[in-house]
Amino acid sequence: MAIYAIGDVQGCCDELLRLLDAISFDEHNDQLWFVGDLVNRGAKSLETLRFIKSLGNSAVTVLGNHDLHLLAAACSPPSANKKEALNQILVAPDRDELIDWLRHRPLFHHDEHFCIVHAGIPPQWDLNQTKQMAHAVETVLQGDSYKSLLKAMYSNKPDIWSPMLRGTSRLRFIINCFTRMRYCDAEGRLDFNFNGTPGSQPDNLMPWFAVPNRKNLDMKIIFGHWSSLGYYEGHNCYAIDTGCLWGGQLTALRLGEQVQRFSIDCSGAKTS
């Protein structure tokens, strides 16, 4: 069985199908690992969600910030301000089934060799703590009180890990790490004000994966979320958001002893 990690799709369903053709994906023998952000800005978010759901156990996806935003939008009253890409899903006849399926996706996934997350893992967490933190949020998202969490997740605070964090603050910090983080300071304090390419950031900031003495340095981490970073290998990490939505590429990694990269060129599919 081949395992392929796939970068941010963001509703670019036609490009995803082209990439799967390019790697000769066999849904009966292979498995796809999606790094999240299946939906939102692209023209075919509904088709993307339906297709990946239809793959069953042949596809694993972790939640990204745009996926969580869709879940939050599904909990709020209808609004003309909702993006067209999300409205396609929210008015679809199978919306409840799709939303329920998405709500039950994990924030973190791993096997004995690789792990995937949408944005990153804070430097203070090792593998065991990462699994515990993901499970804490997943339990709430998949339970009866998920709407309250989705409503309360929109904040940049707290911005640094402490084992003393409790309740919504703790859950919000976990969500922000897994789905939004790019830069930290040397102590692991999250920064959400800068999202440019490494080397252009303020002197006190560094990519999360470059923080000294990272406790998860032994983990092979695959992530997306950071299109301005592009494809990157280093610090035992693989960044695979190569900007399909913006006219860049859509990337797949075949995971194994030797990681193989496959990418297709994209024309860009951004919608309102």
N, C-alpha and C positions, 0 to 999 in steps of 0.2 A: 504494500500500500504506500502510495506517495502522499505526503502532506505538503500543501502549499499555503503559505501565509499571503493574504491579499491586502493591499493598501486601501485607503479610504475610497469608497465607491461614490458616496454622496449622490445617489440617484442616477448615476451614469450607467444604466443597465445595458445599453448596446455595447459600450466599451467593455464592460465586464464579460459579456458573452464572447466578444472577440478575443479577450485575454484567455478565457477558458478553452477556446478553440486552439489558440496558439500553444497552450501547454498540453493539449490533448487530454483534458480532464475527463476522467471516467467516474461518474458518480457512484458506481457500484464497487469500485476498488480504491478510489482516492478520497481524500478529505481536504476541505478548505477551511482555513482559519482566517476569519475576517477580523481586522483590528478595530472595527467599529466605524461609526458615522456611515451607516448604510444609506441614510436619507438626508434630505433637506434641500440643498441648493440645485441639484440636478433636475433635469426635465422628467425623469422617469422613476421617482422615488417609490411610487406605488408598485410598479412592475418589479423594481429591485427587491422590495420587501417580500412580495409574493414569491418571487423566484427563489430567494435564499431560504425562505421558510419551506418551500416545496422540496428542498434537498434533504430535509430530515437530518439524520445523523451524519450525513456526508458533509455537513457544514456546521462549524462552530463559530459563533460571533460574540465578541465582547461588546459592551455598550460604550458608545462615544457620547460626547456632549450633545451632538445634534439628535441622536437617538433619544436621549433623556429629554431633550426639548420637545420632541414629538410626544412623548409620554405625558409631559406636563400640559401640552396643548390639548391633548385628548381629555384631560380632566377639567378643562375650563369651558365656559359657554362658547357657542359659535361666535366668531368675530370676523369681520371683513378685513381685519388687520393681519390675520394669519397668512403666512406665505402660501403661494399657490401650490408649491410642491407638497406642503403638509396638508393643505385642504384636499388634495386629491386622495389622500389616505383617509382623512377624517370624514369624508362624505361617501367613502366606498362601502358597498353592501357588506363586505367582509371586514370592516374596520375593527370591530370588537375582537374578532379572532386574531387579527394581525397585531393589535395593541397588546392583547394578552400574551401572545407568543413573545413579543419583544420585551415585555416586562419581566419575563422569566429567563432572559439571557443573563449570563454572568458579567462581572466587571473584570475578571481575571481568569485566565485559563493556562494550564501548563501540562506537559508530560515530563518524562524523566530527563529530557534534553533541552527543551525550549519552553518559553512562556510568552504570552501575548497580553498586552494591555493597550488601551487606546492612546493615552498620553504619556504616562510615566509612573514611576514608583519612587516615593521619597527616600532619600538616602538613609534615613533612620530605620527602615524596615528590612528585615531579612525575609527569606521565603516563607517561613512559618507565620510571621506577623502579617505579611502581605496577604496570605490566604485567609487569615482571621479577619483582617479589615474588609476584604472583599465580601466575605460571608456575612459580616454584620450588616452591610448595606443591602446585599441581595435578599436577606431574610425580610427586611422591611419592604423592599420593592415588590416582593412576591407575596406579601401578606395583606391584611385588610386595611392597614394604615398608610398605604403607599402614597395616597393623594396628598396627605399632609407633608410627607417628606419632599415630594416633587415641588410643592408650593414653596417650601422653605429652603430649597437648595441654592437659590440665586443670591450668592454673596461671596465676597473674596476673603471673608474672615470666618474662622481663624486662619492664619497663614503659616503657622509653624506647628509641627507635631508636638504633642505632649501626652503622655499616658494619663494625665489628669482630665483630658477632654471627655465630656459626657454628652449624651443625648444628641440633639440635632446638630450642635456644633461639631461633635465628633464625626457624625455621618456626613456633614457637609464637607469637612476637611478631606475625608476619604474620597468622596465623589470628585472634588476638585483635583486631587492628586491623580486619580485614575483617568480622568477625562479632560482636564484643562491645563495641566502644568507644562511649562516649557523651561523657564528659568528659575533658579534659586540663588540665594547667597551661600556663602561657605558653610553656614549653619543649617542650611536646608529650608530657609524661609522662602515661601513661594512668592513670585512676582508675576502679576497679570497685566502690567502696564507696558511690557515690551515683548514683541513676538517676532522680531526680525532675525536675520541670519546670524549665527555665531561669529563673533568678531566685531559686530557692530553694536553690541549691548553695552550698557554702562559698566564701569570697571568693577563694581561690587557684585555683578551677576555672572553666572555661568550656566550652561545647560545642565539640567538636573542630573544627567548621566555622567557629568564631569566633576561633580562635587567630591572633594577628597574623602577618603575612608568610607565610601559608600558600602553599606552593609549588604547590598544585593549585587555586588560586583561579580560574584560567582554565578549569577543567573544569566542565561542567554535570553535577553529581553528583546522582543519584537514589538514595535509600536508605530503608530501613525500620527495624525493630528497636526503635524508641523510641516506644511507644504513648502514654506520658505527654507526649511532645512534641506529638503529633498532627500535623495537616497544617501544613507550614511551607514558606515560600519565602523565601530570603534567602541572602546570601553565595554566590550562584551554585549553590545547593543546593535540592533538593526532598525533603522528608521525607514519606513516604506511608504509614506505619503508623498508621492512624487507628482502631485498636482494635476491629476486627471481632469478635475473640474475646471481648472484654469488653463487648459490647453497644454498641459505637460504630458505625463505618462501615467498609466496604471500598471502597477508592479506586483508580481508574484514572486515569492521565494520558495523554492523547493527545499524543504528542510531535511538535513541529513548530516553525515560527517563533513561533507563538502556542500556548503550552501550554494545553490544555483539561482541566479537572478534572471527573470524573464520580464520584459516590459514591452508595452505597446504604446505608440504615440496616440495622443488624443487631440481632438480639435477644440475641446472646451464645450461644456454643456450647461453653463450657468443660466438659471432662470430667476424669476422674481421670488 
